[in-house]
């Protein structure tokens, strides 16, 4: 897909977008389009035509290009506008030939200081963008109306990604967090437990609420409730391989029915006033890959993004994830594509982002007991060094999460969950066996603090 920087005409109230790779420098202009929330001087990864107007996915500015390319001060115009409406350099000599020679694939950049036109960039090489001063650590995206600060997404996990864990992962650098899967039937009926798990808070946003259903009307009713609860968007689960869900025709069972998935997406898009995304797998089994068709149909139905788990439903979580399917989906649709599967370390995330061309990487089980994986990925993307958390920091974080779960679930349910939650943080301790035995006897926060002080030091 050709890439391009934003096109912004001379009137700052009107901004038009082209497609681009989407690298964001640290600064950004604040002049917005009157037809959408696009900021003049942004960079976009992709576009979605809505009513004839194109909306961006990646906010940014290209002011950093001036000193890097010309050696001039950052506030000096790079190009000026000729009377005839064409491009000239500051000496009126037309587009300089050295531009193309020095930066192959980079078209002319017009004077952003005066909100004029920006040239086309055709390079998909991430190193190319880094050499121009764009930091991967500031890489973000737009999902419909949602602005996401970076390409790191907390994957939805049942019995894990409720409000306390989402808050923790957001604090450690996740750009987007997604709640655990809920049955659309329960959500639509406003079941007490479902509404409890649909709690959201300002310090975790943006956050998506996830539901699953095989019925378009039921899914749409649930999507309406999710939006009412304050989530930035609705995520539809078409990938869960759990047997009880598949047996009733939901989750991963639908990967063999692309048209059904499209109908469910379309129904939710019609009623929800927030973006609708979907999580899928490569296909129902390893012999039948349907991810590309599902993604295309979903995009046509109005989906704002698609998350691809790089295994089939039949494979569940066994064996290596085949991220080639993520790359194929990315090449087939224009909406943002995120990949998931097999991300256990920060290095895994970096490798998958670079090899697949995905817009985002989802981190699931790799962050349990290790929220610092998000911090480390962001540091690696920007070329910065980040020290590993100390044992004391790991202990403090465990105590914070345990207290947050106690407040959210109540003392009884939080106590049932405590051993599993705590052991995720303690699994690498040399004294893990003793810790695991001790956690079974903990009945209060004071006892937990005593145990943590004894082992996390």
C-alpha positions in Angstrom: 0.0 0.0 0.0 1.5 3.4 -0.9 2.2 5.6 2.0 1.8 9.4 2.3 1.9 12.2 4.7 -1.2 14.2 5.3 -2.4 16.6 2.7 -3.6 19.9 4.2 -4.7 22.7 1.9 -4.1 26.4 2.6 -7.3 26.8 4.6 -6.6 25.4 8.1 -10.2 24.5 8.6 -10.1 21.9 5.8 -7.8 18.9 6.0 -7.7 15.9 3.7 -5.8 12.7 4.3 -3.9 10.2 2.3 -2.6 6.8 3.4 0.7 6.6 5.3 2.8 4.3 7.5 2.0 6.3 10.7 5.1 7.3 12.7 4.5 10.0 15.3 7.1 12.5 16.5 6.9 13.9 20.0 5.2 17.2 19.0 1.8 17.8 17.4 -0.1 20.7 16.0 -3.6 21.4 17.4 -5.4 23.0 14.4 -8.3 20.6 13.7 -10.4 19.9 10.6 -14.0 21.2 10.8 -15.4 17.9 9.6 -13.6 15.5 11.9 -11.1 15.5 14.7 -8.0 15.4 12.4 -5.3 17.8 13.4 -3.6 19.7 10.6 -0.1 18.4 10.1 -0.9 14.9 11.2 0.4 11.6 9.8 -2.1 8.9 9.1 -1.7 5.2 8.6 -4.9 4.6 6.8 -8.2 6.2 6.0 -11.8 5.4 6.3 -14.3 7.2 4.0 -17.3 8.3 6.0 -19.8 10.4 4.0 -17.1 11.3 1.6 -14.8 12.7 4.3 -11.6 10.8 5.1 -10.5 10.4 8.7 -6.9 9.7 9.9 -5.6 7.0 12.1 -2.2 8.3 13.2 -1.8 11.8 14.7 1.5 13.6 14.2 3.4 16.5 12.8 6.4 16.6 10.4 8.1 19.7 11.8 11.1 17.5 12.9 11.8 17.0 9.2 13.0 20.6 8.7 16.2 20.6 10.8 16.9 17.0 9.8 16.8 17.5 6.1 17.8 21.1 5.5 19.8 22.1 8.5 17.6 25.2 8.9 15.9 26.2 12.1 12.8 24.3 12.9 10.6 27.4 12.4 12.0 28.1 8.9 9.7 27.2 6.0 11.0 24.2 4.0 9.0 25.1 0.9 6.9 28.0 -0.1 3.8 28.3 -2.3 4.3 29.7 -5.8 1.7 32.1 -7.3 0.7 29.5 -9.9 -0.1 27.0 -7.1 2.9 24.7 -7.8 5.8 23.7 -5.6 8.9 25.7 -5.2 11.8 25.7 -2.8 12.6 28.9 -0.8 14.6 30.3 -3.8 11.8 29.7 -6.2 13.7 27.0 -8.1 11.1 24.2 -8.0 11.5 20.9 -6.3 15.2 20.4 -5.6 16.7 17.2 -7.1 18.8 16.5 -4.0 15.5 15.7 -2.2 14.8 12.6 -4.2 18.5 11.6 -4.2 19.0 11.9 -0.5 15.7 10.3 0.5 14.5 7.8 -2.1 10.8 7.3 -2.0 10.1 10.5 -0.2 8.1 13.1 -2.2 8.1 16.8 -1.7 7.0 18.3 1.6 5.2 21.5 1.5 5.3 24.4 4.0 3.5 23.1 7.1 4.0 26.4 8.8 1.4 27.8 6.4 -0.7 24.7 6.3 0.0 23.9 2.7 0.5 20.6 1.0 2.6 17.7 2.2 4.3 15.3 -0.2 3.9 11.6 -0.7 6.0 9.0 1.1 6.2 5.5 -0.4 8.6 3.9 2.0 7.3 1.1 4.2 10.7 0.7 5.9 10.5 1.5 9.6 14.2 2.3 9.7 13.6 4.9 7.0 11.2 6.7 9.3 13.5 6.4 12.3 16.3 7.9 10.3 14.1 10.9 9.7 13.6 11.3 13.5 10.3 9.6 14.0 10.3 7.5 17.1 8.7 4.1 17.3 8.0 4.7 20.9 5.5 7.4 19.9 3.8 5.3 17.3 0.1 5.5 17.7 -3.1 4.8 15.7 -6.7 5.8 15.3 -9.6 3.3 15.5 -12.5 5.3 14.3 -12.9 8.1 16.8 -10.5 6.5 19.3 -7.0 7.9 19.5 -4.5 5.2 20.7 -1.1 6.5 21.9 1.0 3.5 21.0 0.7 0.1 19.2 0.5 -2.0 22.4 -2.8 -3.6 23.3 -3.8 -5.6 26.3 -5.5 -8.7 24.9 -8.9 -9.7 26.4 -8.6 -12.6 28.8 -11.4 -14.2 30.7 -11.1 -13.9 34.5 -8.2 -11.6 34.0 -8.8 -8.4 32.2 -11.4 -6.8 34.5 -10.9 -3.3 35.7 -8.0 -3.7 38.2 -5.7 -5.5 35.7 -6.6 -3.1 32.9 -5.8 -0.1 35.1 -2.4 -1.7 36.0 -1.5 -2.4 32.4 -2.5 1.1 31.3 -0.3 2.5 34.0 2.6 0.6 32.6 2.2 1.7 29.0 -0.5 -0.2 27.2 -2.0 2.1 24.6 -5.3 0.3 24.5 -6.9 -2.2 26.9 -9.8 -4.7 26.3 -12.1 -6.1 28.9 -12.7 -9.8 29.3 -15.3 -11.6 27.1 -18.9 -11.4 28.3 -21.9 -13.2 26.9 -23.9 -10.8 24.8 -27.1 -12.4 26.2 -26.2 -11.4 29.8 -25.0 -7.9 28.8 -28.2 -7.2 26.8 -30.3 -8.4 29.8 -28.2 -6.1 32.1 -27.3 -9.1 34.3 -25.8 -8.0 37.6 -22.5 -9.8 37.1 -22.1 -8.6 33.6 -22.7 -5.0 34.5 -20.1 -5.4 37.4 -17.5 -6.6 34.9 -18.4 -3.7 32.5 -17.2 -1.2 35.1 -14.6 1.2 33.6 -12.6 4.1 34.9 -10.8 7.2 33.6 -7.3 5.9 34.4 -7.6 2.9 32.0 -8.9 4.7 28.9 -9.2 4.1 26.0 -10.8 0.7 26.8 -12.9 -1.6 24.7 -15.7 -3.8 26.1 -15.9 -7.3 24.6 -18.9 -9.5 24.0 -19.7 -12.7 22.1 -22.8 -13.8 20.3 -24.0 -15.7 17.3 -27.1 -13.6 16.9 -26.9 -10.1 15.3 -29.8 -8.6 17.2 -28.5 -9.9 20.5 -25.0 -8.6 19.8 -26.4 -5.2 18.8 -28.4 -5.0 22.0 -25.2 -5.8 24.0 -23.1 -3.3 22.0 -25.6 -0.6 23.0 -25.1 -1.5 26.7 -21.3 -1.6 26.4 -21.3 1.9 24.9 -23.7 3.2 27.6 -21.3 1.9 30.2 -18.6 4.3 29.0 -16.3 2.1 26.9 -14.6 3.8 24.0 -15.6 1.0 21.7 -17.1 -2.5 21.3 -15.0 -5.5 20.5 -16.7 -8.7 19.1 -15.2 -12.1 20.0 -15.1 -14.5 17.1 -12.0 -16.4 18.2 -12.5 -17.9 21.6 -11.7 -21.7 21.3 -13.3 -22.7 24.6 -15.4 -25.8 24.0 -18.6 -24.6 25.8 -18.6 -21.5 23.7 -17.9 -23.2 20.4 -20.6 -25.9 21.1 -23.2 -23.2 21.3 -22.1 -21.7 18.0 -20.3 -18.6 19.3 -16.7 -17.4 19.5 -14.4 -19.4 17.3 -17.3 -21.5 15.9 -18.1 -18.5 13.6 -14.7 -18.5 11.9 -16.2 -20.8 9.3 -19.1 -18.4 8.6 -17.7 -15.1 7.3 -21.0 -13.9 6.1 -22.5 -14.4 9.6 -19.7 -12.5 11.2 -20.3 -9.6 8.8 -24.0 -9.5 9.7 -23.2 -9.4 13.4 -20.7 -6.6 12.8 -23.1 -4.6 10.7 -25.9 -4.9 13.3 -23.6 -3.6 16.0 -22.3 -0.7 13.8 -25.8 0.4 13.1 -26.8 0.8 16.8 -23.5 1.7 18.6 -22.3 5.3 18.6 -18.7 4.0 19.3 -16.3 2.1 17.0 -16.8 -1.6 16.6 -13.8 -4.0 16.3 -13.5 -7.7 16.2 -11.1 -10.4 17.3 -10.6 -13.4 15.0 -8.3 -16.4 14.3 -6.7 -17.7 11.2 -9.6 -20.0 10.6 -11.6 -22.8 12.1 -8.7 -25.2 11.6 -5.3 -25.3 10.0 -6.6 -26.5 6.7 -9.1 -23.7 6.3 -7.9 -20.1 6.5 -10.8 -17.7 6.5 -9.2 -14.7 8.3 -8.7 -12.6 5.2 -12.3 -13.1 4.0 -13.6 -12.4 7.5 -11.6 -9.3 7.8 -12.6 -8.0 4.4 -16.3 -8.6 5.0 -16.1 -7.1 8.5 -14.4 -4.0 7.1 -17.1 -3.6 4.5 -19.7 -3.9 7.2 -18.1 -1.0 9.1 -15.6 -2.5 11.5 -13.0 0.0 12.7 -10.2 -2.5 13.4 -9.5 -6.3 13.4 -7.4 -8.2 15.9 -6.0 -11.5 14.5 -4.9 -14.3 16.8 -2.3 -16.1 14.7 -3.6 -19.7 15.4 -6.7 -21.6 14.3 -9.6 -22.2 16.5 -8.8 -26.0 16.5 -5.2 -25.3 17.6 -6.4 -23.2 20.5 -3.2 -22.1 22.3 -1.0 -25.0 21.4 2.1 -24.7 19.2 3.7 -21.7 17.7 1.6 -18.8 16.3 1.9 -18.3 12.6 2.0 -14.5 12.1 2.1 -14.8 8.4 -1.7 -14.7 8.5 -1.5 -11.3 10.3 0.5 -10.0 7.4 -2.0 -11.4 4.9 -4.9 -9.7 6.6 -3.0 -6.5 6.9 -2.4 -6.5 3.1 -6.1 -7.2 2.5 -7.8 -4.5 4.4 -7.4 -0.7 5.1 -8.6 -0.7 8.7 -6.0 -1.1 11.5 -4.9 -4.7 12.0 -3.4 -6.0 15.3 -1.8 -9.3 15.8 -1.7 -11.6 18.8 -0.4 -15.0 19.8 2.9 -16.2 21.3 4.0 -12.8 22.8 5.8 -13.6 26.0 8.6 -11.1 26.0 9.2 -7.5 24.8 11.5 -8.8 22.1 8.7 -11.1 20.8 6.5 -8.0 20.4 9.1 -6.0 18.6 9.9 -8.9 16.3 6.3 -9.5 15.4 5.5 -5.8 14.8 8.5 -5.5 12.4 8.0 -8.8 10.5 4.2 -8.6 10.1 3.7 -4.9 9.4 0.8 -5.0 11.9 -0.5 -1.7 13.3 -0.5 -3.1 16.8 0.5 -6.1 18.8 -1.7 -7.7 21.5 -0.1 -8.9 24.7 -2.1 -11.5 26.7 -0.6 -14.1 29.0 2.9 -12.5 28.6 1.8 -9.6 30.8 0.4 -11.6 33.7 2.6 -10.9 36.6 4.8 -8.8 34.3 3.1 -5.4 33.4 6.6 -4.1 32.7 6.5 -5.9 29.4 4.6 -2.9 28.0 7.2 -0.5 29.5 10.0 -2.5 27.9 8.4 -2.7 24.5 7.9 1.1 24.4 11.5 1.6 25.5 12.9 -0.8 22.8 10.8 0.9 20.1 12.3 4.3 20.9 15.8 3.0 21.4 15.9 3.8 25.1 17.2 1.6 27.9 14.9 0.5 30.7 16.2 -1.4 33.8 14.3 -4.5 34.9 12.0 -3.9 37.9 13.6 -4.6 41.3 12.1 -7.2 43.5 10.8 -4.5 45.8 9.0 -2.9 42.8 7.5 -6.2 41.8 6.3 -6.7 45.4 4.7 -3.2 45.6 2.9 -3.8 42.3 1.5 -7.1 43.5 0.2 -5.5 46.6 -1.4 -2.7 44.6 -3.2 -5.2 42.4 -4.3 -7.3 45.3 -5.7 -4.3 47.0 -7.4 -3.1 43.8 -9.0 -6.5 43.3 -10.2 -6.5 46.9 -11.9 -3.2 46.3 -13.4 -4.3 43.0 -14.5 -7.9 43.7 -15.0 -7.7 47.5 -13.1 -9.6 50.1 -14.5 -13.0 49.5 -14.0 -13.3 45.8 -10.7 -11.5 45.9 -9.4 -14.0 48.5 -10.3 -16.9 46.1 -8.4 -15.2 43.3 -5.4 -14.2 45.4 -3.1 -17.2 45.1 -3.3 -17.3 41.3 -2.7 -13.5 41.0 0.2 -13.5 43.5 1.9 -16.6 41.9 2.1 -14.8 38.5 4.3 -12.2 40.2 6.3 -14.7 42.2 6.9 -17.4 39.6 10.5 -16.4 39.0 11.5 -16.1 42.6 14.2 -18.6 43.8 11.9 -19.1 46.9 8.8 -19.6 44.7 7.9 -23.0 46.3 7.9 -21.4 49.8 5.9 -18.4 48.6 3.3 -20.6 46.9 2.9 -22.6 50.1 2.6 -19.4 52.2 0.1 -17.7 50.0 -2.4 -20.5 50.8 -2.5 -19.4 54.4 -2.9 -15.6 53.8 -6.3 -14.3 55.0 -5.7 -10.6 55.3 -3.9 -7.7 53.6 -1.5 -7.5 56.6 -0.6 -11.2 56.2 0.0 -10.6 52.4 2.2 -7.7 53.1 4.3 -9.7 55.5 4.7 -12.5 53.0 5.6 -10.2 50.2 8.2 -8.4 52.3 9.8 -11.7 53.1 10.2 -12.8 49.5 10.4 -9.7 47.4 13.6 -8.2 48.7 
